[in-house]
């Protein structure tokens, strides 16, 4: 458990770095979010991302309500205070279980509880939650109301624009309106349908077409709701376009595979400090790694999240090899990380 602790952009010469030309009058907590990603956004990944940005809102991997209630809570929920601001994403469809899990999440120190209504995996569907709940807005509203009744922190929803044969032009608005009646005011909308039969989770992130105009219409016609755009945001131009109308953006795999792009978030989205370089982030992450290594965490548990640094830079191939292969060796320590970093400086190494 831890203590609770209309923009205009241009592309800079630095890869994936954005410059904010006009700062907003007021910036909400969801202006820039990093998505919950199963098997990726664990506590070590979040601490690594926090080395680049102090302000972005981070999310846990999805944790089911049943796991929170019956599982190893310390293993599932513990985090380091430096990860804040941090939201807990829950999966489930039983209002009472979600209520109790949300209460535990608040007690654990999370700043927000988010309900997953977007995951299309078969495992999630078999539990009758995730994207299949798009078909049951009344049940989602009941779940959200139950969670809100138990906690003082925000309860938000992450959803798709529809599933299977639903018409998103109708399904998205019907869903949001019904859930908003329960008191939910923040919706993180993945701007794709989910095809629950016939497409894998990976395909569901790529095959159904993006429909940003529909999400924009949702924001324009429901101005009192906070609408965060998610899905397919991979470039400076796309982020710029989204932030001219959406209340915020949520990046997933783009942030994971190229974490250095997060180094511009605080300075350019929030107007605080200077951009953080990859080297600076690794310097600040090293003390965290040292603490975890001393507590018995394997080095590879942390370095696996760091392979996307230095894309296209001379020596990056050697860096990735050392951080993946050598980091798996028993007893591997920070010397391996420093050797990997030193390879970036070697001009003789191919990229």
N, C-alpha and C positions, 0 to 999 in steps of 0.2 A: 504494500500500500504506500502511496506517496501523499505528501502534504498537498492541499489544494493550492496549491500555490495560486461624370462623363469624361472618361480618361482617354488620352491620346498617347500612342506608343510609336517608337521607331526602333529599328534593329540597329544595334551597335556592331562594331567590328568584331567583338568577342562573340563566339558562337552561342546562339540561344539566349543572349542577354538582351533584355528589353529596357528601353529608356522611357520613362514617363514624362511627357512634356507638360501636362497639366494635372496637378494633384486634385483629387476630389475634396469637397468641403467636409465630407464625413465618410469614413471607411468602416464598413461593418466587419464583424468577426469572420464572415465567410467570404471575404473578398478573394482570398486565395486559399484553396484547400488541397490537401493531398489525399487521394482516394483510399478507402479501405481495400486492400488486396490480399486475398487468401494466400498464405504461405510466403508472403513478401513483407507486408508491413507489420512485422513483429517489433518488439521493443528495441532490438538492436538497430533495425532499419530506421525506426523513428528517431532514435538518438542520433544516428548518422545524418538524417535529413535536417534535424534541428541544428546541426553544426553549420548548415548553410543559411537557415532562416529561423529567426526567433518568433516571427509573427504568424506564419502560415498555420492554419488549423490542421492538425494531424488527426488521423482516424486509425483505430485499431483494425486488425483483421476482424471479420465477423465472428462473434461468439454467440452460440445459441443460448436461449434462456435456460434450457434444461442443463446445459453445461455449467452455467453460472450458479444455478441452484444446487446442483448435485456433484459438480466436479471439484477439481483442485483449484480453488479460487486464487490462491497466490500465484500459481503457474499461469493461470488464464488472464488475470487482471492486474498483477503487479506492474508497475512502471516506475521510471525515475522521474523525479520532480522536474528535471530539466526538459522533459518531453512536452510539458504544458505550453500552450493550450492543446488539450487532447480530448477527443470524443470517443466514446465507446459505441461501436455498432453492434446491435443485437439482432438475432434472427429468431423468429418464432411467430406463432399465430394464436397462442393462448393468452388472452388478456391478463389473467391473474398471474401466470408465470412471468409474463413480460413486466407486469407491475412490480413484482418482487425482485426481478433481476435488475430493473431500472433503479430501484431503491438501493440495491447493493452497489450498483455502479456509482451512484452519487456518493454513497458512504466511502467508496474506495478513492474518491477524489476526482472523478472525471468531470469535465466541464459541460458535457452535452451527451445525450443519449440519442442515437440514430437508429431508426428501424429499417432493416433491409427489405425493400420491396422491389429489388432489381436483379438479384442473382438468379441465373437461369439453369444452374447445374441440376442434374438428376437427383443428387444427394439432397439438395435443398428442397426440390419439388416433392420428394418422398416424405419430407417432414411437413408438407403443406405450408411452406412459407417461401420467402423470396419473391421472384417475379410473378409467380402464379397468383399472388395476392392482389395483383392488379385487377383480377376478375372479382374481387370481393372487397370493394371499398367500404361497405358497412362494417365488416369485420376489422379492417385496418383502422377505421375511425374508433371503433370500440377499444382496440389495443392501444392506440395513441392516447385516448382519454384516460384509460386505466393507468398508463405510465405517467401522464401528466399529473394525475391525482396523487401520485406517490412521491414526486420529486419537485424541487424548486428550480432545477436547471432546465435548459431548453430540451424539448423532445422534437426531433426533426425526422423527416422521411426521405429516403433515397429511392427513387422509383424510375421505371421506364416510361415511355410514352404509350405503351400498350403491349399486348402479348397476342401471339397467334393470329386469329382472324379478326381481332378487334380493330375497329377503325380508330386510329389515334386522334383524329379530329373530334371524335366524340369521347373516347375512352379516357384520354388524358384529362380533359376538363371535368368530366363526371367524377373521376377519381379524386382529383385535387379539391374540387368543391366539397365533396362529401367529407374528406378527411379534414379539410380546413374547418368544417363545422364543429369538429371535436376540439378545436383550439390550436391545431398545428399551423404555424405561420411560415415555416421554412421547408422548402422542397428542393432537393438536389435531383435534377432531372437528367438522366442519361437519355440523350436525344435519339435513341433507337428503340424499335420494337424488340421484344425478345421472342424468339421462335422456340417454344419449349419442346417440340417434337421434331427431330430431324437435324438440329444444329447443335454442335458442341458449345460449351461456354466460350471457347476461343473464337469459334465462328460467330457466336452471338455478339462478340465485340467488334466484328469486322464486316460481316455479310449484310445484315439489315442496314439499309441506308440511313444516314444521319438526317435529321429533320430539325435543323436549328430554327427555321422560320416558325415552326409550330410552337417551340418553346418560347420564342420571342413573343408570339401572339398571346401565350399564356401570361407572360409578364405584363404585357401592355393592357390586357383586359382584366387582370387581377393585380393592380398596382400596389395594393396593401400587403400582398404576400411577398416573401423573400424567395426569389427564384435563382438557383445556382445552376449553371450549365456544366454538364459533364458529358464526356464522350468525344473522342477523336480530336481533342485539342492538342496539337503537336507543334505549333509554330507561333512565333511572335505575332504574325498577322492575325491568326485565329484568336489568340488571346485578346488582342486589341479590339477586334470586331465584337467579341462577346462582351467585353467590359464597357462597350458603349450603350448596352441595353440591359444586360443581366446584372444582378446584384453581386455576383461573384462567379468564379470558375473553380472547377475541381479537376485537377490533372491526376492521371493514374500512371500508366506504363511509361509515358513520356518522361515523367519525373523520376521514375525508378531506373530506367535504362540510361538516362543522361542527367544524373543528379546535380551536376554543376549548374544547370539552368536555374536551380533554386537559389543560387548565390545572388541573384539580382532581385529577389522578391522583396526583401525588406526595404532596400533603397529605392526601388522603382514603384512598387505597389503601395508601400506604406510610408514612403518618404523618410525613412530612418536609416542613418548610417551609410556606409559605403558598400559596394558590391563585395561579396566574399568569394575568393578564389578557391579552386580545388585544394591547393596547398594549404591555405589558411584553414579550410574546413577540416582537413586531415590533422593539422596541428591541434585544433581544439577538440577533435574526437579522440585523440590518443589517450588522454587521461581516463576517459570513459572505458576505452578498451583495456587499459591497464587494470582498472578496478575489476572489470568483469573477468579478465584472465586470472586474476588473483583469487576470485571466487569460484573458479572452476569452469567458466564458460569456454568452450573450444574456440580457438581463433577463427575457424572457418564460419562459425555462426555469425560473425560480424563481417568478415571480409567478403562473404558471398554477396553482400549488398553494395559493395564498393567497386564492382568490376566495370561499371559503366563510366567511370571517370576517365578523363584524358582521351576521348574518342578522336582518332586521327592524328594524335600526337606521336612524335617519334619516341619509340620505347614502350608504347602502350601495349603491344603484344606481350612483351616480356613482363610488364606490370601485371597483366591479367593472368599469365601463367603462374607467376609467383603467388599472387593473391588467391588463386584457386587451388593449384596443385600442391604447392609447398605449404600452404596454410592448413592443409588437411593432416599434415604430419603431427603425430602425438607430441605434445609439449611445445608446439609452435608458439612463439611469442612475438613481441613487437619488433624484434630484429628482422623478422620476415617482412613485416610491413615496411620497415625503413629500407630494406633492400629493394623491395618492389618500387618504392618511391624513387630510389636512386636510379633505377633503370630509366626513368622518364628523362633524366638529365643526360643520359649517355647518347651522344650524337651518332654513334656507330650503329645503334639499334634501329632496325626497321620499324615502321609504325605498325 
